[in-house]
Amino acid sequence: VGLEKDHTDLHVRVGIATSMTLVHEDGGNTAHASVTGPALAMATRLQAMAQPDAILVSDETRNLARRSHVFSFRGIHVIKGFAEPERTWRAISHKRDVDRFFAFGRLNNTFIGRGDELATIAACWRDAVAGKGGVILVQGEAGIGKSRLLYEVRKRTRFQRAKLLLFQCQPGGSHSALYPLLQNVRSELAGKEGRLETSDVAKVFGNQSVHDDDVVGIFSFLLGAEGSNPTLKEADLKVIREKATWAARRSIEAICKRGPLILVVEDIHWIDPTSRQLLAEIALF
Protein backbone atom coordinates (compact mmCIF):
# COMPACT_ATOMS: atom_id res chain seq x y z
CA VAL A 1 0.00 0.00 0.00
CA GLY A 2 1.47 3.34 -0.97
CA LEU A 3 0.45 6.82 0.21
CA GLU A 4 2.04 9.73 -1.56
CA LYS A 5 2.52 13.12 0.07
CA ASP A 6 -0.47 15.44 -0.36
CA HIS A 7 -2.58 12.57 -1.75
CA THR A 8 -5.41 10.85 0.09
CA ASP A 9 -5.97 7.99 -2.35
CA LEU A 10 -4.52 4.55 -1.65
CA HIS A 11 -3.40 2.02 -4.25
CA VAL A 12 -2.53 -1.64 -3.81
CA ARG A 13 -0.52 -4.26 -5.67
CA VAL A 14 -1.31 -7.91 -5.01
CA GLY A 15 0.71 -10.99 -5.92
CA ILE A 16 -0.71 -14.51 -5.53
CA ALA A 17 1.14 -17.80 -6.07
CA THR A 18 0.42 -21.46 -5.42
CA SER A 19 3.13 -23.83 -4.21
CA MET A 20 4.63 -25.35 -1.08
CA THR A 21 4.70 -23.17 2.02
CA LEU A 22 6.15 -23.74 5.48
CA VAL A 23 4.42 -22.00 8.40
CA HIS A 24 6.25 -21.95 11.72
CA GLU A 25 4.14 -20.82 14.67
CA ASP A 26 5.81 -19.07 17.57
CA GLY A 27 4.54 -21.00 20.57
CA GLY A 28 1.14 -21.45 18.99
CA ASN A 29 0.71 -17.71 18.44
CA THR A 30 -0.46 -17.43 14.82
CA ALA A 31 -0.08 -13.65 14.90
CA HIS A 32 3.71 -14.10 15.08
CA ALA A 33 3.97 -17.09 12.74
CA SER A 34 6.77 -17.04 10.15
CA VAL A 35 6.07 -18.17 6.58
CA THR A 36 8.67 -19.41 4.10
CA GLY A 37 8.68 -21.35 0.86
CA PRO A 38 8.42 -20.87 -2.91
CA ALA A 39 4.81 -19.69 -2.80
CA LEU A 40 5.71 -16.69 -0.63
CA ALA A 41 8.80 -15.92 -2.71
CA MET A 42 6.84 -16.04 -5.98
CA ALA A 43 3.95 -13.98 -4.58
CA THR A 44 6.38 -11.33 -3.36
CA ARG A 45 8.01 -11.07 -6.79
CA LEU A 46 4.62 -10.89 -8.52
CA GLN A 47 3.46 -8.18 -6.13
CA ALA A 48 6.49 -6.07 -7.05
CA MET A 49 5.76 -6.57 -10.77
CA ALA A 50 2.04 -5.75 -10.56
CA GLN A 51 0.62 -2.43 -11.63
CA PRO A 52 -1.14 -0.28 -8.99
CA ASP A 53 -4.61 -1.66 -8.16
CA ALA A 54 -3.87 -4.92 -9.98
CA ILE A 55 -3.68 -8.58 -8.94
CA LEU A 56 -0.94 -10.60 -10.61
CA VAL A 57 -0.99 -14.39 -10.22
CA SER A 58 1.26 -17.30 -11.07
CA ASP A 59 0.48 -19.83 -13.80
CA GLU A 60 -0.47 -22.52 -11.25
CA THR A 61 -2.87 -20.17 -9.46
CA ARG A 62 -4.49 -19.24 -12.76
CA ASN A 63 -4.88 -22.93 -13.70
CA LEU A 64 -6.65 -23.63 -10.40
CA ALA A 65 -9.00 -20.62 -10.61
CA ARG A 66 -9.62 -20.25 -14.35
CA ARG A 67 -13.09 -21.83 -14.20
CA SER A 68 -14.33 -19.28 -11.72
CA HIS A 69 -12.32 -16.16 -12.66
CA VAL A 70 -11.26 -14.27 -15.78
CA PHE A 71 -7.54 -13.69 -16.31
CA SER A 72 -5.50 -11.69 -18.80
CA PHE A 73 -2.09 -13.03 -19.91
CA ARG A 74 0.75 -10.72 -18.88
CA GLY A 75 3.70 -12.47 -20.50
CA ILE A 76 6.49 -14.86 -19.53
CA HIS A 77 8.99 -13.45 -17.05
CA VAL A 78 12.25 -14.56 -15.50
CA ILE A 79 11.61 -14.43 -11.75
CA LYS A 80 14.58 -13.94 -9.44
CA GLY A 81 15.19 -17.06 -7.40
CA PHE A 82 13.41 -19.41 -9.83
CA ALA A 83 15.12 -21.52 -12.47
CA GLU A 84 12.28 -21.57 -15.01
CA PRO A 85 10.51 -18.52 -16.51
CA GLU A 86 6.98 -18.02 -15.18
CA ARG A 87 3.78 -17.35 -17.15
CA THR A 88 2.00 -14.50 -15.37
CA TRP A 89 -1.65 -13.49 -15.41
CA ARG A 90 -3.67 -10.52 -14.22
CA ALA A 91 -6.92 -11.34 -12.43
CA ILE A 92 -9.77 -9.42 -14.08
CA SER A 93 -13.09 -10.51 -12.58
CA HIS A 94 -15.21 -13.30 -11.16
CA LYS A 95 -17.31 -15.20 -13.68
CA ARG A 96 -21.07 -14.86 -13.25
CA ASP A 97 -23.26 -17.84 -12.32
CA VAL A 98 -20.31 -20.03 -11.33
CA ASP A 99 -20.65 -22.00 -8.11
CA ARG A 100 -17.81 -23.56 -6.17
CA PHE A 101 -18.46 -27.07 -7.50
CA PHE A 102 -18.18 -25.99 -11.12
CA ALA A 103 -15.10 -23.98 -10.24
CA PHE A 104 -13.24 -26.75 -8.43
CA GLY A 105 -15.12 -30.02 -9.04
CA ARG A 106 -14.55 -32.76 -11.60
CA LEU A 107 -17.73 -32.69 -13.66
CA ASN A 108 -16.96 -35.68 -15.90
CA ASN A 109 -17.09 -38.25 -13.09
CA THR A 110 -19.99 -40.70 -13.08
CA PHE A 111 -22.66 -39.75 -10.54
CA ILE A 112 -23.20 -42.71 -8.22
CA GLY A 113 -25.89 -43.17 -5.58
CA ARG A 114 -28.06 -40.47 -3.99
CA GLY A 115 -31.10 -42.06 -5.65
CA ASP A 116 -33.43 -41.25 -2.74
CA GLU A 117 -32.29 -37.66 -2.59
CA LEU A 118 -32.70 -37.20 -6.35
CA ALA A 119 -36.18 -38.75 -6.20
CA THR A 120 -37.21 -36.32 -3.46
CA ILE A 121 -35.89 -33.37 -5.41
CA ALA A 122 -37.54 -34.62 -8.63
CA ALA A 123 -40.92 -34.87 -6.87
CA CYS A 124 -40.55 -31.34 -5.52
CA TRP A 125 -39.57 -30.08 -8.96
CA ARG A 126 -42.64 -31.69 -10.55
CA ASP A 127 -44.79 -29.85 -8.04
CA ALA A 128 -43.01 -26.59 -8.88
CA VAL A 129 -43.58 -27.08 -12.61
CA ALA A 130 -47.27 -27.70 -11.81
CA GLY A 131 -47.42 -24.40 -9.92
CA LYS A 132 -46.84 -25.53 -6.33
CA GLY A 133 -43.46 -24.43 -5.01
CA GLY A 134 -41.44 -26.05 -2.27
CA VAL A 135 -38.30 -25.81 -0.17
CA ILE A 136 -35.54 -28.42 0.16
CA LEU A 137 -32.71 -28.32 2.70
CA VAL A 138 -29.59 -30.30 1.81
CA GLN A 139 -27.24 -30.60 4.76
CA GLY A 140 -24.33 -32.76 5.85
CA GLU A 141 -20.62 -32.81 6.48
CA ALA A 142 -18.22 -31.22 4.02
CA GLY A 143 -17.22 -33.49 1.15
CA ILE A 144 -20.27 -35.78 1.06
CA GLY A 145 -21.43 -34.50 -2.33
CA LYS A 146 -23.90 -31.68 -1.66
CA SER A 147 -22.52 -29.50 -4.45
CA ARG A 148 -22.43 -32.43 -6.87
CA LEU A 149 -26.09 -33.13 -6.07
CA LEU A 150 -26.88 -29.51 -6.84
CA TYR A 151 -25.00 -29.80 -10.13
CA GLU A 152 -27.15 -32.79 -11.09
CA VAL A 153 -30.29 -30.81 -10.27
CA ARG A 154 -29.13 -27.93 -12.44
CA LYS A 155 -28.33 -30.29 -15.30
CA ARG A 156 -31.60 -32.22 -15.13
CA THR A 157 -33.88 -29.17 -14.92
CA ARG A 158 -32.15 -26.89 -17.44
CA PHE A 159 -34.77 -27.39 -20.19
CA GLN A 160 -37.78 -26.78 -17.93
CA ARG A 161 -36.82 -23.86 -15.75
CA ALA A 162 -36.95 -20.23 -16.76
CA LYS A 163 -34.18 -19.19 -14.40
CA LEU A 164 -31.77 -20.40 -11.73
CA LEU A 165 -30.65 -17.85 -9.16
CA LEU A 166 -27.56 -18.82 -7.18
CA PHE A 167 -26.63 -16.99 -3.97
CA GLN A 168 -23.37 -17.84 -2.24
CA CYS A 169 -22.94 -17.11 1.47
CA GLN A 170 -19.38 -16.75 2.73
CA PRO A 171 -17.53 -16.55 6.06
CA GLY A 172 -17.76 -13.03 7.43
CA GLY A 173 -20.82 -12.26 5.32
CA SER A 174 -23.12 -12.82 8.29
CA HIS A 175 -22.24 -9.31 9.50
CA SER A 176 -23.29 -7.60 6.25
CA ALA A 177 -26.98 -7.13 5.39
CA LEU A 178 -28.05 -8.93 2.21
CA TYR A 179 -24.46 -9.99 1.58
CA PRO A 180 -25.30 -12.78 -0.96
CA LEU A 181 -27.50 -10.43 -2.99
CA LEU A 182 -24.91 -7.67 -2.88
CA GLN A 183 -22.24 -10.08 -4.14
CA ASN A 184 -24.53 -11.12 -7.01
CA VAL A 185 -25.11 -7.51 -7.97
CA ARG A 186 -21.38 -6.80 -7.81
CA SER A 187 -20.55 -9.84 -9.95
CA GLU A 188 -23.02 -8.77 -12.62
CA LEU A 189 -21.36 -5.36 -12.65
CA ALA A 190 -17.83 -6.80 -12.95
CA GLY A 191 -15.36 -4.08 -13.75
CA LYS A 192 -17.40 -1.21 -12.31
CA GLU A 193 -15.48 0.99 -9.92
CA GLY A 194 -16.75 3.21 -7.13
CA ARG A 195 -19.92 3.02 -5.07
CA LEU A 196 -22.99 1.09 -6.09
CA GLU A 197 -25.67 3.34 -7.60
CA THR A 198 -29.43 2.99 -7.97
CA SER A 199 -29.01 2.76 -11.75
CA ASP A 200 -26.71 -0.24 -11.24
CA VAL A 201 -29.35 -2.03 -9.18
CA ALA A 202 -31.99 -1.21 -11.81
CA LYS A 203 -29.77 -2.68 -14.51
CA VAL A 204 -29.21 -5.94 -12.63
CA PHE A 205 -32.90 -6.38 -11.79
CA GLY A 206 -33.82 -5.48 -15.37
CA ASN A 207 -31.63 -8.33 -16.60
CA GLN A 208 -33.87 -10.62 -14.55
CA SER A 209 -37.06 -9.17 -16.13
CA VAL A 210 -37.81 -7.09 -13.02
CA HIS A 211 -38.61 -3.50 -14.07
CA ASP A 212 -40.63 -2.28 -11.08
CA ASP A 213 -39.30 1.08 -9.82
CA ASP A 214 -40.55 0.41 -6.27
CA VAL A 215 -38.70 -2.92 -6.15
CA VAL A 216 -35.50 -1.29 -7.38
CA GLY A 217 -35.94 1.56 -4.89
CA ILE A 218 -36.34 -0.73 -1.89
CA PHE A 219 -33.41 -2.99 -2.75
CA SER A 220 -31.25 0.03 -3.62
CA PHE A 221 -31.86 1.29 -0.09
CA LEU A 222 -31.17 -2.11 1.49
CA LEU A 223 -27.95 -2.47 -0.51
CA GLY A 224 -26.80 1.03 0.41
CA ALA A 225 -26.75 2.26 -3.20
CA GLU A 226 -25.97 5.89 -3.97
CA GLY A 227 -29.15 7.81 -4.85
CA SER A 228 -31.58 5.56 -2.95
CA ASN A 229 -34.69 7.02 -1.33
CA PRO A 230 -33.53 8.98 1.77
CA THR A 231 -36.99 8.88 3.38
CA LEU A 232 -36.60 5.14 3.96
CA LYS A 233 -33.91 5.93 6.56
CA GLU A 234 -36.62 7.31 8.82
CA ALA A 235 -39.01 4.40 8.30
CA ASP A 236 -39.81 1.92 11.06
CA LEU A 237 -37.88 -1.37 10.91
CA LYS A 238 -41.13 -3.32 10.61
CA VAL A 239 -42.16 -1.21 7.63
CA ILE A 240 -38.81 -1.81 5.94
CA ARG A 241 -39.14 -5.55 6.51
CA GLU A 242 -42.64 -5.55 5.00
CA LYS A 243 -41.45 -3.57 2.00
CA ALA A 244 -38.52 -5.93 1.49
CA THR A 245 -40.79 -8.96 1.64
CA TRP A 246 -43.18 -7.37 -0.84
CA ALA A 247 -40.28 -6.49 -3.17
CA ALA A 248 -38.91 -10.04 -3.03
CA ARG A 249 -42.33 -11.49 -3.82
CA ARG A 250 -42.83 -9.03 -6.68
CA SER A 251 -39.41 -9.89 -8.13
CA ILE A 252 -40.00 -13.63 -8.02
CA GLU A 253 -43.44 -13.26 -9.58
CA ALA A 254 -41.92 -11.25 -12.44
CA ILE A 255 -39.28 -13.89 -13.09
CA CYS A 256 -41.74 -16.77 -12.83
CA LYS A 257 -43.95 -15.31 -15.55
CA ARG A 258 -41.50 -16.95 -17.95
CA GLY A 259 -41.59 -20.32 -16.20
CA PRO A 260 -40.46 -22.19 -13.05
CA LEU A 261 -37.63 -20.76 -10.98
CA ILE A 262 -34.94 -22.46 -8.91
CA LEU A 263 -33.41 -20.33 -6.15
CA VAL A 264 -30.29 -21.77 -4.53
CA VAL A 265 -28.57 -20.51 -1.38
CA GLU A 266 -25.24 -22.24 -0.70
CA ASP A 267 -23.50 -22.39 2.69
CA ILE A 268 -26.59 -21.04 4.41
CA HIS A 269 -24.96 -21.41 7.84
CA TRP A 270 -23.09 -18.19 6.99
CA ILE A 271 -26.19 -16.24 5.97
CA ASP A 272 -26.76 -12.78 7.44
CA PRO A 273 -29.89 -12.07 9.57
CA THR A 274 -31.54 -9.83 6.95
CA SER A 275 -31.15 -12.43 4.21
CA ARG A 276 -32.32 -15.18 6.57
CA GLN A 277 -35.49 -13.27 7.40
CA LEU A 278 -36.16 -12.51 3.74
CA LEU A 279 -35.54 -16.12 2.71
CA ALA A 280 -37.93 -17.34 5.40
CA GLU A 281 -40.62 -15.00 4.07
CA ILE A 282 -40.01 -16.20 0.50
CA ALA A 283 -40.38 -19.81 1.65
CA LEU A 284 -43.92 -19.02 2.79
CA PHE A 285 -45.03 -17.60 -0.58
Legacy VTK file of the C-alpha trace (Angstrom):
# vtk DataFile Version 3.0
C-alpha trace
ASCII
DATASET POLYDATA
POINTS 285 float
0.000 0.000 0.000
1.468 3.336 -0.970
0.448 6.818 0.211
2.044 9.733 -1.558
2.519 13.118 0.066
-0.468 15.438 -0.355
-2.580 12.574 -1.752
-5.412 10.855 0.091
-5.965 7.991 -2.346
-4.523 4.554 -1.651
-3.402 2.015 -4.249
-2.530 -1.639 -3.812
-0.521 -4.264 -5.665
-1.311 -7.910 -5.005
0.709 -10.992 -5.916
-0.708 -14.512 -5.532
1.145 -17.796 -6.068
0.424 -21.461 -5.421
3.133 -23.828 -4.210
4.634 -25.352 -1.080
4.696 -23.169 2.024
6.146 -23.744 5.478
4.421 -22.004 8.405
6.250 -21.946 11.720
4.138 -20.818 14.666
5.815 -19.072 17.573
4.539 -20.997 20.566
1.135 -21.449 18.995
0.712 -17.709 18.442
-0.458 -17.429 14.818
-0.079 -13.648 14.905
3.709 -14.104 15.078
3.970 -17.086 12.741
6.772 -17.040 10.153
6.070 -18.167 6.585
8.673 -19.407 4.096
8.681 -21.347 0.859
8.424 -20.871 -2.912
4.805 -19.688 -2.802
5.710 -16.691 -0.631
8.796 -15.921 -2.708
6.841 -16.043 -5.981
3.949 -13.982 -4.579
6.384 -11.327 -3.357
8.008 -11.069 -6.793
4.618 -10.892 -8.517
3.461 -8.180 -6.134
6.490 -6.072 -7.053
5.757 -6.571 -10.770
2.037 -5.753 -10.560
0.625 -2.426 -11.634
-1.138 -0.281 -8.991
-4.613 -1.657 -8.156
-3.875 -4.922 -9.976
-3.679 -8.575 -8.939
-0.935 -10.596 -10.611
-0.988 -14.389 -10.225
1.259 -17.301 -11.072
0.476 -19.830 -13.799
-0.467 -22.519 -11.253
-2.865 -20.171 -9.456
-4.495 -19.240 -12.757
-4.884 -22.932 -13.701
-6.647 -23.628 -10.405
-8.999 -20.622 -10.610
-9.625 -20.254 -14.354
-13.086 -21.833 -14.203
-14.327 -19.278 -11.717
-12.318 -16.159 -12.661
-11.264 -14.275 -15.775
-7.536 -13.686 -16.314
-5.503 -11.689 -18.802
-2.092 -13.029 -19.914
0.755 -10.723 -18.884
3.696 -12.473 -20.500
6.493 -14.856 -19.531
8.994 -13.453 -17.054
12.248 -14.562 -15.500
11.605 -14.431 -11.746
14.581 -13.935 -9.438
15.191 -17.056 -7.396
13.414 -19.411 -9.826
15.119 -21.517 -12.470
12.281 -21.570 -15.008
10.507 -18.525 -16.508
6.975 -18.015 -15.184
3.785 -17.352 -17.153
2.004 -14.502 -15.373
-1.647 -13.491 -15.408
-3.672 -10.517 -14.225
-6.922 -11.343 -12.430
-9.774 -9.424 -14.083
-13.094 -10.508 -12.575
-15.209 -13.305 -11.159
-17.314 -15.202 -13.680
-21.070 -14.861 -13.249
-23.262 -17.841 -12.323
-20.305 -20.026 -11.334
-20.652 -21.999 -8.110
-17.812 -23.564 -6.166
-18.457 -27.072 -7.497
-18.178 -25.992 -11.122
-15.105 -23.976 -10.238
-13.243 -26.754 -8.430
-15.118 -30.020 -9.037
-14.545 -32.756 -11.604
-17.726 -32.686 -13.664
-16.962 -35.682 -15.901
-17.089 -38.251 -13.088
-19.989 -40.703 -13.075
-22.658 -39.753 -10.544
-23.198 -42.714 -8.218
-25.889 -43.166 -5.584
-28.055 -40.470 -3.995
-31.098 -42.058 -5.649
-33.428 -41.255 -2.743
-32.285 -37.657 -2.588
-32.699 -37.203 -6.347
-36.179 -38.747 -6.199
-37.212 -36.319 -3.459
-35.887 -33.373 -5.411
-37.538 -34.617 -8.627
-40.917 -34.870 -6.871
-40.547 -31.336 -5.519
-39.572 -30.085 -8.962
-42.643 -31.693 -10.554
-44.791 -29.851 -8.037
-43.013 -26.593 -8.875
-43.578 -27.080 -12.610
-47.265 -27.704 -11.807
-47.417 -24.405 -9.921
-46.843 -25.530 -6.328
-43.464 -24.426 -5.011
-41.442 -26.055 -2.274
-38.297 -25.813 -0.167
-35.537 -28.423 0.163
-32.709 -28.316 2.704
-29.588 -30.302 1.808
-27.244 -30.605 4.764
-24.332 -32.758 5.851
-20.618 -32.806 6.483
-18.217 -31.217 4.022
-17.220 -33.487 1.149
-20.272 -35.783 1.062
-21.429 -34.504 -2.326
-23.904 -31.676 -1.664
-22.524 -29.497 -4.449
-22.430 -32.426 -6.868
-26.086 -33.125 -6.071
-26.879 -29.511 -6.843
-24.997 -29.800 -10.132
-27.150 -32.786 -11.092
-30.292 -30.814 -10.269
-29.130 -27.926 -12.436
-28.334 -30.288 -15.304
-31.599 -32.219 -15.126
-33.884 -29.167 -14.922
-32.152 -26.892 -17.438
-34.767 -27.390 -20.188
-37.780 -26.784 -17.931
-36.817 -23.860 -15.748
-36.951 -20.225 -16.757
-34.176 -19.190 -14.400
-31.769 -20.398 -11.726
-30.655 -17.845 -9.157
-27.560 -18.819 -7.178
-26.631 -16.990 -3.974
-23.366 -17.843 -2.240
-22.937 -17.113 1.471
-19.382 -16.750 2.730
-17.530 -16.553 6.060
-17.764 -13.034 7.433
-20.817 -12.255 5.316
-23.116 -12.822 8.286
-22.244 -9.311 9.498
-23.291 -7.598 6.247
-26.981 -7.125 5.393
-28.050 -8.929 2.210
-24.463 -9.987 1.575
-25.302 -12.784 -0.960
-27.496 -10.431 -2.987
-24.909 -7.669 -2.876
-22.243 -10.075 -4.145
-24.528 -11.116 -7.011
-25.114 -7.505 -7.966
-21.383 -6.800 -7.815
-20.546 -9.843 -9.948
-23.023 -8.769 -12.620
-21.359 -5.362 -12.651
-17.833 -6.796 -12.948
-15.356 -4.075 -13.750
-17.396 -1.210 -12.308
-15.482 0.991 -9.918
-16.750 3.215 -7.129
-19.915 3.023 -5.069
-22.993 1.088 -6.087
-25.669 3.344 -7.602
-29.434 2.986 -7.975
-29.010 2.761 -11.751
-26.708 -0.242 -11.239
-29.355 -2.026 -9.176
-31.988 -1.210 -11.809
-29.774 -2.683 -14.515
-29.210 -5.943 -12.634
-32.896 -6.385 -11.789
-33.816 -5.483 -15.368
-31.627 -8.331 -16.603
-33.871 -10.624 -14.548
-37.064 -9.173 -16.126
-37.814 -7.093 -13.024
-38.608 -3.505 -14.066
-40.628 -2.285 -11.082
-39.299 1.075 -9.816
-40.548 0.406 -6.270
-38.699 -2.916 -6.148
-35.500 -1.286 -7.380
-35.942 1.558 -4.893
-36.337 -0.732 -1.892
-33.406 -2.985 -2.750
-31.249 0.026 -3.623
-31.860 1.286 -0.092
-31.168 -2.111 1.494
-27.949 -2.470 -0.510
-26.795 1.035 0.410
-26.751 2.258 -3.195
-25.972 5.889 -3.967
-29.154 7.814 -4.852
-31.576 5.564 -2.953
-34.689 7.017 -1.327
-33.526 8.978 1.767
-36.991 8.883 3.377
-36.604 5.140 3.964
-33.914 5.926 6.560
-36.620 7.313 8.817
-39.012 4.404 8.304
-39.812 1.916 11.056
-37.882 -1.371 10.911
-41.133 -3.324 10.609
-42.163 -1.213 7.633
-38.809 -1.809 5.940
-39.138 -5.553 6.511
-42.640 -5.551 5.002
-41.454 -3.567 2.002
-38.516 -5.926 1.489
-40.792 -8.964 1.637
-43.181 -7.371 -0.838
-40.282 -6.489 -3.169
-38.907 -10.036 -3.033
-42.327 -11.487 -3.824
-42.833 -9.032 -6.682
-39.407 -9.887 -8.132
-39.996 -13.629 -8.018
-43.439 -13.261 -9.576
-41.925 -11.250 -12.439
-39.277 -13.886 -13.094
-41.744 -16.771 -12.826
-43.949 -15.311 -15.551
-41.495 -16.946 -17.949
-41.592 -20.320 -16.196
-40.461 -22.195 -13.048
-37.627 -20.758 -10.984
-34.937 -22.460 -8.905
-33.413 -20.327 -6.149
-30.290 -21.773 -4.531
-28.570 -20.511 -1.381
-25.241 -22.236 -0.699
-23.498 -22.392 2.694
-26.592 -21.042 4.409
-24.957 -21.411 7.838
-23.089 -18.187 6.990
-26.194 -16.241 5.972
-26.758 -12.778 7.438
-29.891 -12.069 9.567
-31.542 -9.830 6.949
-31.149 -12.430 4.213
-32.323 -15.180 6.565
-35.485 -13.267 7.395
-36.160 -12.506 3.735
-35.540 -16.120 2.709
-37.929 -17.340 5.405
-40.619 -14.999 4.073
-40.006 -16.197 0.504
-40.380 -19.812 1.646
-43.916 -19.020 2.789
-45.029 -17.601 -0.575
LINES 1 286
285 0 1 2 3 4 5 6 7 8 9 10 11 12 13 14 15 16 17 18 19 20 21 22 23 24 25 26 27 28 29 30 31 32 33 34 35 36 37 38 39 40 41 42 43 44 45 46 47 48 49 50 51 52 53 54 55 56 57 58 59 60 61 62 63 64 65 66 67 68 69 70 71 72 73 74 75 76 77 78 79 80 81 82 83 84 85 86 87 88 89 90 91 92 93 94 95 96 97 98 99 100 101 102 103 104 105 106 107 108 109 110 111 112 113 114 115 116 117 118 119 120 121 122 123 124 125 126 127 128 129 130 131 132 133 134 135 136 137 138 139 140 141 142 143 144 145 146 147 148 149 150 151 152 153 154 155 156 157 158 159 160 161 162 163 164 165 166 167 168 169 170 171 172 173 174 175 176 177 178 179 180 181 182 183 184 185 186 187 188 189 190 191 192 193 194 195 196 197 198 199 200 201 202 203 204 205 206 207 208 209 210 211 212 213 214 215 216 217 218 219 220 221 222 223 224 225 226 227 228 229 230 231 232 233 234 235 236 237 238 239 240 241 242 243 244 245 246 247 248 249 250 251 252 253 254 255 256 257 258 259 260 261 262 263 264 265 266 267 268 269 270 271 272 273 274 275 276 277 278 279 280 281 282 283 284
